[in-house]
């Protein structure tokens, strides 16, 4: 994946995703979750919503995508979550 558009194409019901890093909510790290609902502005993983941010708030590296707080520098303290798509 290289863009938010690529990410949206990969997010489908049944896709497995794991959060591999975050500056908060560390209790959700390394848990494999399944996409169970998809909308144009968000998707759910096991019932928890993840809303799409502005494209500039993302970084992409292969099957890994990182989301940062809007308008903030892309440093660990501003990391909402770093996710890896395992399937799809």
Steps between C-alpha positions, in 0.01 A plus 500: 500500500617847422191718546178532698314394185704177495413441866129549439515245217660244735248547782224246447285290732704207630843662465728438801690797649734523798605819684877478537577836665326792671577786735186414701259210552783250521255235622384462137848429362566172318134393499386370164168659412261439213331770292127451543347817352620739229372850419648775283621696806589218742508129572464279805731232632317270738247777562749786565484788253807638325421820308710604203709812555643738239744331262783716639453337843609158366828328420514178298761226476385188316222337704558739792324832549548757776249766603608821675305777670377749242746774413766373741855390411534130422683403819419222747337733754239591237436143384138392527583152377724296276317211337590204283255340260547124529250392234327668211 
